[in-house]
């Protein structure tokens, strides 16, 4: 079992590269892990987090309940650097929904995200690597300054986006972040 798999299975948080900013990740199916993520980030739990997948097969619980047209819309910008807010099915844990009843889902093309999620055989819960309300970490040195040396950092490089991914509601098309 790899170091990352042990961290993931033990409800711990790790830092990882994404398309635009460093992220903090954990097991999305563990309420303890997600609580740890919120605690480390000092983020209010009502804000929700992103479920990040590197493989379409990892999204079954999150998109199976969508209509054919909704899935078509989802895959018009996925995989890629686009986060969708979609209605949560009954299978989706409440701790991934914030206070909206929606779950944020991104199917990534970033090679390190694909590598991480394939190694874990699971999507990950992800949010930007920063304290709530602060600028995201730009490099490993920033991560260590903000979160300490004990936080595991997955080797890799940021994508070319230079900012968090856009976020859009799937059903209404409303942009949350462009």
Secondary structure, DSSP 8 states (H G I E B T S, - for coil): --HHHHHHHTT--EEE--SSS-EEEE-TT-HHHHHHHHHHHT--GGG--EEEESSGGGGHHHHTTS-HHHHHHHHHS-SSSEEEEEE--TTS-GGGSTTTTEEEEEE---HHHHHHHHHHTS-EEEEESS-TTS----SHHHHHHHH-TTSEE------S--S--EEEETTT--EEE-
